[in-house]
Amino acid sequence: MEKPTQPKSERRIYFVMNDTSGARLKVSEEYSRLTDAMRALELLIPRYPFARLGGTTLVE
């Protein structure tokens, strides 16, 4: 008899990265809330005009 698989816990993290010359460089801390990452992006745009939001899902 097979045991049912338990769902793995997932956690999403967000960060700001700068996209220049085809290379992406993370330029902020990691945030667990999208609104915090968006606020950081607004603050970093003057310094990094090609900045964009990035994110990843961590499976534990």
HTML snippet that shows the backbone in 3Dmol.js (N, CA, C, O; Angstrom):
<script src="https://3Dmol.org/build/3Dmol-min.js"></script>
<div id="view" style="width:600px;height:400px;position:relative"></div>
<script>
const pdb = `
ATOM      1  N   MET A   1       0.837  -1.177   0.000  1.00  0.00           N
ATOM      2  CA  MET A   1       0.000   0.000   0.000  1.00  0.00           C
ATOM      3  C   MET A   1       0.888   1.248   0.000  1.00  0.00           C
ATOM      4  O   MET A   1       1.810   1.361   0.808  1.00  0.00           O
ATOM      5  N   GLU A   2       0.604   2.178  -0.908  1.00  0.00           N
ATOM      6  CA  GLU A   2       1.403   3.394  -1.015  1.00  0.00           C
ATOM      7  C   GLU A   2       0.953   4.432  -0.001  1.00  0.00           C
ATOM      8  O   GLU A   2      -0.234   4.585   0.288  1.00  0.00           O
ATOM      9  N   LYS A   3       1.937   5.136   0.526  1.00  0.00           N
ATOM     10  CA  LYS A   3       1.626   6.219   1.454  1.00  0.00           C
ATOM     11  C   LYS A   3       1.307   7.475   0.644  1.00  0.00           C
ATOM     12  O   LYS A   3       1.953   7.740  -0.370  1.00  0.00           O
ATOM     13  N   PRO A   4       0.322   8.240   1.083  1.00  0.00           N
ATOM     14  CA  PRO A   4       0.040   9.490   0.361  1.00  0.00           C
ATOM     15  C   PRO A   4       1.198  10.468   0.531  1.00  0.00           C
ATOM     16  O   PRO A   4       1.810  10.539   1.597  1.00  0.00           O
ATOM     17  N   THR A   5       1.487  11.206  -0.508  1.00  0.00           N
ATOM     18  CA  THR A   5       2.577  12.177  -0.422  1.00  0.00           C
ATOM     19  C   THR A   5       2.082  13.426   0.287  1.00  0.00           C
ATOM     20  O   THR A   5       0.972  13.903   0.047  1.00  0.00           O
ATOM     21  N   GLN A   6       2.914  13.932   1.146  1.00  0.00           N
ATOM     22  CA  GLN A   6       2.563  15.150   1.860  1.00  0.00           C
ATOM     23  C   GLN A   6       3.012  16.347   1.038  1.00  0.00           C
ATOM     24  O   GLN A   6       4.101  16.341   0.464  1.00  0.00           O
ATOM     25  N   PRO A   7       2.176  17.368   0.983  1.00  0.00           N
ATOM     26  CA  PRO A   7       2.589  18.550   0.223  1.00  0.00           C
ATOM     27  C   PRO A   7       3.780  19.228   0.890  1.00  0.00           C
ATOM     28  O   PRO A   7       3.840  19.347   2.114  1.00  0.00           O
ATOM     29  N   LYS A   8       4.707  19.660   0.078  1.00  0.00           N
ATOM     30  CA  LYS A   8       5.870  20.369   0.598  1.00  0.00           C
ATOM     31  C   LYS A   8       5.485  21.822   0.839  1.00  0.00           C
ATOM     32  O   LYS A   8       4.657  22.383   0.122  1.00  0.00           O
ATOM     33  N   SER A   9       6.088  22.417   1.844  1.00  0.00           N
ATOM     34  CA  SER A   9       5.784  23.820   2.114  1.00  0.00           C
ATOM     35  C   SER A   9       6.581  24.694   1.143  1.00  0.00           C
ATOM     36  O   SER A   9       7.756  24.445   0.874  1.00  0.00           O
ATOM     37  N   GLU A  10       5.920  25.703   0.637  1.00  0.00           N
ATOM     38  CA  GLU A  10       6.545  26.624  -0.302  1.00  0.00           C
ATOM     39  C   GLU A  10       6.553  28.018   0.302  1.00  0.00           C
ATOM     40  O   GLU A  10       5.619  28.426   0.992  1.00  0.00           O
ATOM     41  N   ARG A  11       7.623  28.730   0.026  1.00  0.00           N
ATOM     42  CA  ARG A  11       7.748  30.102   0.505  1.00  0.00           C
ATOM     43  C   ARG A  11       8.260  30.947  -0.644  1.00  0.00           C
ATOM     44  O   ARG A  11       9.249  30.588  -1.284  1.00  0.00           O
ATOM     45  N   ARG A  12       7.611  32.050  -0.912  1.00  0.00           N
ATOM     46  CA  ARG A  12       7.984  32.930  -2.012  1.00  0.00           C
ATOM     47  C   ARG A  12       8.833  34.073  -1.468  1.00  0.00           C
ATOM     48  O   ARG A  12       8.492  34.672  -0.448  1.00  0.00           O
ATOM     49  N   ILE A  13       9.938  34.376  -2.147  1.00  0.00           N
ATOM     50  CA  ILE A  13      10.753  35.529  -1.774  1.00  0.00           C
ATOM     51  C   ILE A  13      10.870  36.449  -2.983  1.00  0.00           C
ATOM     52  O   ILE A  13      10.846  36.003  -4.130  1.00  0.00           O
ATOM     53  N   TYR A  14      10.995  37.729  -2.702  1.00  0.00           N
ATOM     54  CA  TYR A  14      11.097  38.751  -3.742  1.00  0.00           C
ATOM     55  C   TYR A  14      12.351  39.574  -3.512  1.00  0.00           C
ATOM     56  O   TYR A  14      12.835  39.686  -2.386  1.00  0.00           O
ATOM     57  N   PHE A  15      12.877  40.153  -4.595  1.00  0.00           N
ATOM     58  CA  PHE A  15      14.048  41.008  -4.499  1.00  0.00           C
ATOM     59  C   PHE A  15      14.084  41.912  -5.716  1.00  0.00           C
ATOM     60  O   PHE A  15      13.336  41.713  -6.672  1.00  0.00           O
ATOM     61  N   VAL A  16      14.960  42.909  -5.676  1.00  0.00           N
ATOM     62  CA  VAL A  16      15.139  43.833  -6.789  1.00  0.00           C
ATOM     63  C   VAL A  16      16.448  43.480  -7.465  1.00  0.00           C
ATOM     64  O   VAL A  16      17.465  43.269  -6.805  1.00  0.00           O
ATOM     65  N   MET A  17      16.415  43.418  -8.796  1.00  0.00           N
ATOM     66  CA  MET A  17      17.642  43.153  -9.535  1.00  0.00           C
ATOM     67  C   MET A  17      17.811  44.194 -10.627  1.00  0.00           C
ATOM     68  O   MET A  17      16.834  44.731 -11.149  1.00  0.00           O
ATOM     69  N   ASN A  18      19.057  44.471 -10.965  1.00  0.00           N
ATOM     70  CA  ASN A  18      19.393  45.424 -12.009  1.00  0.00           C
ATOM     71  C   ASN A  18      19.735  44.641 -13.267  1.00  0.00           C
ATOM     72  O   ASN A  18      20.521  43.695 -13.224  1.00  0.00           O
ATOM     73  N   ASP A  19      19.144  45.037 -14.385  1.00  0.00           N
ATOM     74  CA  ASP A  19      19.320  44.315 -15.645  1.00  0.00           C
ATOM     75  C   ASP A  19      20.079  45.199 -16.629  1.00  0.00           C
ATOM     76  O   ASP A  19      19.483  46.054 -17.283  1.00  0.00           O
ATOM     77  N   THR A  20      21.390  44.997 -16.735  1.00  0.00           N
ATOM     78  CA  THR A  20      22.197  45.759 -17.683  1.00  0.00           C
ATOM     79  C   THR A  20      23.078  44.804 -18.468  1.00  0.00           C
ATOM     80  O   THR A  20      23.611  43.842 -17.917  1.00  0.00           O
ATOM     81  N   SER A  21      23.223  45.067 -19.719  1.00  0.00           N
ATOM     82  CA  SER A  21      24.077  44.270 -20.608  1.00  0.00           C
ATOM     83  C   SER A  21      23.730  42.788 -20.575  1.00  0.00           C
ATOM     84  O   SER A  21      24.609  41.944 -20.751  1.00  0.00           O
ATOM     85  N   GLY A  22      22.477  42.466 -20.354  1.00  0.00           N
ATOM     86  CA  GLY A  22      22.049  41.076 -20.335  1.00  0.00           C
ATOM     87  C   GLY A  22      22.372  40.334 -19.055  1.00  0.00           C
ATOM     88  O   GLY A  22      22.029  39.160 -18.920  1.00  0.00           O
ATOM     89  N   ALA A  23      23.025  40.996 -18.113  1.00  0.00           N
ATOM     90  CA  ALA A  23      23.352  40.364 -16.832  1.00  0.00           C
ATOM     91  C   ALA A  23      22.423  40.909 -15.760  1.00  0.00           C
ATOM     92  O   ALA A  23      22.167  42.111 -15.697  1.00  0.00           O
ATOM     93  N   ARG A  24      21.923  40.016 -14.920  1.00  0.00           N
ATOM     94  CA  ARG A  24      21.037  40.440 -13.832  1.00  0.00           C
ATOM     95  C   ARG A  24      21.776  40.324 -12.509  1.00  0.00           C
ATOM     96  O   ARG A  24      22.338  39.277 -12.187  1.00  0.00           O
ATOM     97  N   LEU A  25      21.769  41.402 -11.754  1.00  0.00           N
ATOM     98  CA  LEU A  25      22.480  41.465 -10.484  1.00  0.00           C
ATOM     99  C   LEU A  25      21.495  41.836  -9.386  1.00  0.00           C
ATOM    100  O   LEU A  25      20.782  42.833  -9.503  1.00  0.00           O
ATOM    101  N   LYS A  26      21.450  41.047  -8.324  1.00  0.00           N
ATOM    102  CA  LYS A  26      20.557  41.341  -7.202  1.00  0.00           C
ATOM    103  C   LYS A  26      21.096  42.549  -6.448  1.00  0.00           C
ATOM    104  O   LYS A  26      22.253  42.556  -6.026  1.00  0.00           O
ATOM    105  N   VAL A  27      20.255  43.578  -6.277  1.00  0.00           N
ATOM    106  CA  VAL A  27      20.704  44.823  -5.655  1.00  0.00           C
ATOM    107  C   VAL A  27      19.919  45.166  -4.388  1.00  0.00           C
ATOM    108  O   VAL A  27      19.973  46.305  -3.925  1.00  0.00           O
ATOM    109  N   SER A  28      19.198  44.210  -3.826  1.00  0.00           N
ATOM    110  CA  SER A  28      18.441  44.484  -2.602  1.00  0.00           C
ATOM    111  C   SER A  28      18.461  43.261  -1.698  1.00  0.00           C
ATOM    112  O   SER A  28      18.984  42.204  -2.051  1.00  0.00           O
ATOM    113  N   GLU A  29      17.882  43.438  -0.534  1.00  0.00           N
ATOM    114  CA  GLU A  29      17.671  42.326   0.382  1.00  0.00           C
ATOM    115  C   GLU A  29      16.544  41.450  -0.157  1.00  0.00           C
ATOM    116  O   GLU A  29      15.897  41.805  -1.142  1.00  0.00           O
ATOM    117  N   GLU A  30      16.314  40.326   0.475  1.00  0.00           N
ATOM    118  CA  GLU A  30      15.181  39.469   0.114  1.00  0.00           C
ATOM    119  C   GLU A  30      13.990  39.837   0.986  1.00  0.00           C
ATOM    120  O   GLU A  30      14.136  40.091   2.181  1.00  0.00           O
ATOM    121  N   TYR A  31      12.816  39.862   0.378  1.00  0.00           N
ATOM    122  CA  TYR A  31      11.591  40.238   1.079  1.00  0.00           C
ATOM    123  C   TYR A  31      10.571  39.119   0.955  1.00  0.00           C
ATOM    124  O   TYR A  31      10.482  38.462  -0.082  1.00  0.00           O
ATOM    125  N   SER A  32       9.810  38.909   2.006  1.00  0.00           N
ATOM    126  CA  SER A  32       8.770  37.884   1.963  1.00  0.00           C
ATOM    127  C   SER A  32       7.440  38.462   1.491  1.00  0.00           C
ATOM    128  O   SER A  32       6.530  37.717   1.127  1.00  0.00           O
ATOM    129  N   ARG A  33       7.325  39.787   1.498  1.00  0.00           N
ATOM    130  CA  ARG A  33       6.092  40.430   1.036  1.00  0.00           C
ATOM    131  C   ARG A  33       6.352  41.220  -0.235  1.00  0.00           C
ATOM    132  O   ARG A  33       7.338  41.951  -0.329  1.00  0.00           O
ATOM    133  N   LEU A  34       5.473  41.072  -1.207  1.00  0.00           N
ATOM    134  CA  LEU A  34       5.617  41.763  -2.483  1.00  0.00           C
ATOM    135  C   LEU A  34       5.582  43.276  -2.301  1.00  0.00           C
ATOM    136  O   LEU A  34       6.322  43.993  -2.975  1.00  0.00           O
ATOM    137  N   THR A  35       4.746  43.768  -1.410  1.00  0.00           N
ATOM    138  CA  THR A  35       4.659  45.219  -1.210  1.00  0.00           C
ATOM    139  C   THR A  35       5.973  45.799  -0.697  1.00  0.00           C
ATOM    140  O   THR A  35       6.333  46.916  -1.067  1.00  0.00           O
ATOM    141  N   ASP A  36       6.687  45.070   0.138  1.00  0.00           N
ATOM    142  CA  ASP A  36       7.992  45.537   0.616  1.00  0.00           C
ATOM    143  C   ASP A  36       9.002  45.595  -0.529  1.00  0.00           C
ATOM    144  O   ASP A  36       9.796  46.533  -0.614  1.00  0.00           O
ATOM    145  N   ALA A  37       8.972  44.602  -1.400  1.00  0.00           N
ATOM    146  CA  ALA A  37       9.881  44.586  -2.551  1.00  0.00           C
ATOM    147  C   ALA A  37       9.552  45.725  -3.511  1.00  0.00           C
ATOM    148  O   ALA A  37      10.459  46.339  -4.074  1.00  0.00           O
ATOM    149  N   MET A  38       8.271  46.011  -3.702  1.00  0.00           N
ATOM    150  CA  MET A  38       7.878  47.113  -4.582  1.00  0.00           C
ATOM    151  C   MET A  38       8.330  48.454  -4.005  1.00  0.00           C
ATOM    152  O   MET A  38       8.740  49.342  -4.753  1.00  0.00           O
ATOM    153  N   ARG A  39       8.260  48.605  -2.701  1.00  0.00           N
ATOM    154  CA  ARG A  39       8.724  49.832  -2.048  1.00  0.00           C
ATOM    155  C   ARG A  39      10.236  49.986  -2.237  1.00  0.00           C
ATOM    156  O   ARG A  39      10.720  51.086  -2.504  1.00  0.00           O
ATOM    157  N   ALA A  40      10.970  48.898  -2.099  1.00  0.00           N
ATOM    158  CA  ALA A  40      12.422  48.941  -2.316  1.00  0.00           C
ATOM    159  C   ALA A  40      12.736  49.297  -3.764  1.00  0.00           C
ATOM    160  O   ALA A  40      13.680  50.043  -4.027  1.00  0.00           O
ATOM    161  N   LEU A  41      11.958  48.771  -4.702  1.00  0.00           N
ATOM    162  CA  LEU A  41      12.166  49.092  -6.120  1.00  0.00           C
ATOM    163  C   LEU A  41      11.983  50.583  -6.356  1.00  0.00           C
ATOM    164  O   LEU A  41      12.784  51.197  -7.062  1.00  0.00           O
ATOM    165  N   GLU A  42      10.949  51.174  -5.780  1.00  0.00           N
ATOM    166  CA  GLU A  42      10.716  52.610  -5.940  1.00  0.00           C
ATOM    167  C   GLU A  42      11.900  53.424  -5.430  1.00  0.00           C
ATOM    168  O   GLU A  42      12.253  54.443  -6.022  1.00  0.00           O
ATOM    169  N   LEU A  43      12.513  52.980  -4.339  1.00  0.00           N
ATOM    170  CA  LEU A  43      13.652  53.704  -3.779  1.00  0.00           C
ATOM    171  C   LEU A  43      14.925  53.508  -4.600  1.00  0.00           C
ATOM    172  O   LEU A  43      15.778  54.395  -4.638  1.00  0.00           O
ATOM    173  N   LEU A  44      15.060  52.357  -5.255  1.00  0.00           N
ATOM    174  CA  LEU A  44      16.293  52.052  -5.991  1.00  0.00           C
ATOM    175  C   LEU A  44      16.274  52.492  -7.453  1.00  0.00           C
ATOM    176  O   LEU A  44      17.324  52.513  -8.095  1.00  0.00           O
ATOM    177  N   ILE A  45      15.106  52.843  -7.993  1.00  0.00           N
ATOM    178  CA  ILE A  45      15.019  53.243  -9.403  1.00  0.00           C
ATOM    179  C   ILE A  45      15.949  54.417  -9.740  1.00  0.00           C
ATOM    180  O   ILE A  45      16.595  54.368 -10.787  1.00  0.00           O
ATOM    181  N   PRO A  46      16.054  55.466  -8.915  1.00  0.00           N
ATOM    182  CA  PRO A  46      16.978  56.549  -9.274  1.00  0.00           C
ATOM    183  C   PRO A  46      18.435  56.080  -9.405  1.00  0.00           C
ATOM    184  O   PRO A  46      19.181  56.584 -10.245  1.00  0.00           O
ATOM    185  N   ARG A  47      18.821  55.135  -8.588  1.00  0.00           N
ATOM    186  CA  ARG A  47      20.205  54.643  -8.626  1.00  0.00           C
ATOM    187  C   ARG A  47      20.408  53.583  -9.708  1.00  0.00           C
ATOM    188  O   ARG A  47      21.459  53.536 -10.348  1.00  0.00           O
ATOM    189  N   TYR A  48      19.402  52.734  -9.911  1.00  0.00           N
ATOM    190  CA  TYR A  48      19.464  51.656 -10.898  1.00  0.00           C
ATOM    191  C   TYR A  48      18.281  51.801 -11.854  1.00  0.00           C
ATOM    192  O   TYR A  48      17.232  51.202 -11.616  1.00  0.00           O
ATOM    193  N   PRO A  49      18.422  52.584 -12.932  1.00  0.00           N
ATOM    194  CA  PRO A  49      17.273  52.843 -13.818  1.00  0.00           C
ATOM    195  C   PRO A  49      16.738  51.601 -14.531  1.00  0.00           C
ATOM    196  O   PRO A  49      15.606  51.625 -15.015  1.00  0.00           O
ATOM    197  N   PHE A  50      17.498  50.540 -14.611  1.00  0.00           N
ATOM    198  CA  PHE A  50      17.025  49.321 -15.277  1.00  0.00           C
ATOM    199  C   PHE A  50      16.624  48.246 -14.267  1.00  0.00           C
ATOM    200  O   PHE A  50      16.614  47.058 -14.591  1.00  0.00           O
ATOM    201  N   ALA A  51      16.298  48.661 -13.059  1.00  0.00           N
ATOM    202  CA  ALA A  51      15.925  47.708 -12.008  1.00  0.00           C
ATOM    203  C   ALA A  51      14.562  47.094 -12.293  1.00  0.00           C
ATOM    204  O   ALA A  51      13.698  47.718 -12.909  1.00  0.00           O
ATOM    205  N   ARG A  52      14.387  45.869 -11.837  1.00  0.00           N
ATOM    206  CA  ARG A  52      13.106  45.171 -11.968  1.00  0.00           C
ATOM    207  C   ARG A  52      12.944  44.246 -10.774  1.00  0.00           C
ATOM    208  O   ARG A  52      13.902  43.937 -10.066  1.00  0.00           O
ATOM    209  N   LEU A  53      11.696  43.808 -10.569  1.00  0.00           N
ATOM    210  CA  LEU A  53      11.426  42.870  -9.481  1.00  0.00           C
ATOM    211  C   LEU A  53      11.769  41.454  -9.913  1.00  0.00           C
ATOM    212  O   LEU A  53      11.574  41.080 -11.069  1.00  0.00           O
ATOM    213  N   GLY A  54      12.271  40.690  -8.992  1.00  0.00           N
ATOM    214  CA  GLY A  54      12.524  39.274  -9.222  1.00  0.00           C
ATOM    215  C   GLY A  54      11.983  38.489  -8.048  1.00  0.00           C
ATOM    216  O   GLY A  54      11.642  39.060  -7.012  1.00  0.00           O
ATOM    217  N   GLY A  55      11.905  37.210  -8.207  1.00  0.00           N
ATOM    218  CA  GLY A  55      11.417  36.384  -7.118  1.00  0.00           C
ATOM    219  C   GLY A  55      11.661  34.917  -7.393  1.00  0.00           C
ATOM    220  O   GLY A  55      11.979  34.513  -8.512  1.00  0.00           O
ATOM    221  N   THR A  56      11.507  34.145  -6.358  1.00  0.00           N
ATOM    222  CA  THR A  56      11.668  32.708  -6.485  1.00  0.00           C
ATOM    223  C   THR A  56      10.824  32.023  -5.422  1.00  0.00           C
ATOM    224  O   THR A  56      10.449  32.629  -4.418  1.00  0.00           O
ATOM    225  N   THR A  57      10.538  30.771  -5.655  1.00  0.00           N
ATOM    226  CA  THR A  57       9.789  29.973  -4.694  1.00  0.00           C
ATOM    227  C   THR A  57      10.738  28.975  -4.057  1.00  0.00           C
ATOM    228  O   THR A  57      11.411  28.212  -4.750  1.00  0.00           O
ATOM    229  N   LEU A  58      10.785  28.987  -2.740  1.00  0.00           N
ATOM    230  CA  LEU A  58      11.612  28.036  -2.003  1.00  0.00           C
ATOM    231  C   LEU A  58      10.729  26.892  -1.538  1.00  0.00           C
ATOM    232  O   LEU A  58       9.702  27.121  -0.899  1.00  0.00           O
ATOM    233  N   VAL A  59      11.115  25.672  -1.850  1.00  0.00           N
ATOM    234  CA  VAL A  59      10.364  24.491  -1.430  1.00  0.00           C
ATOM    235  C   VAL A  59      11.148  23.828  -0.315  1.00  0.00           C
ATOM    236  O   VAL A  59      12.320  23.486  -0.478  1.00  0.00           O
ATOM    237  N   GLU A  60      10.491  23.652   0.813  1.00  0.00           N
ATOM    238  CA  GLU A  60      11.169  23.048   1.968  1.00  0.00           C
ATOM    239  C   GLU A  60      10.609  21.684   2.255  1.00  0.00           C
ATOM    240  O   GLU A  60      11.053  21.018   3.190  1.00  0.00           O
TER     241      GLU A  60
END
`;
const viewer = $3Dmol.createViewer("view");
viewer.addModel(pdb, "pdb");
viewer.setStyle({}, {cartoon: {color: "spectrum"}});
viewer.zoomTo();
viewer.render();
</script>
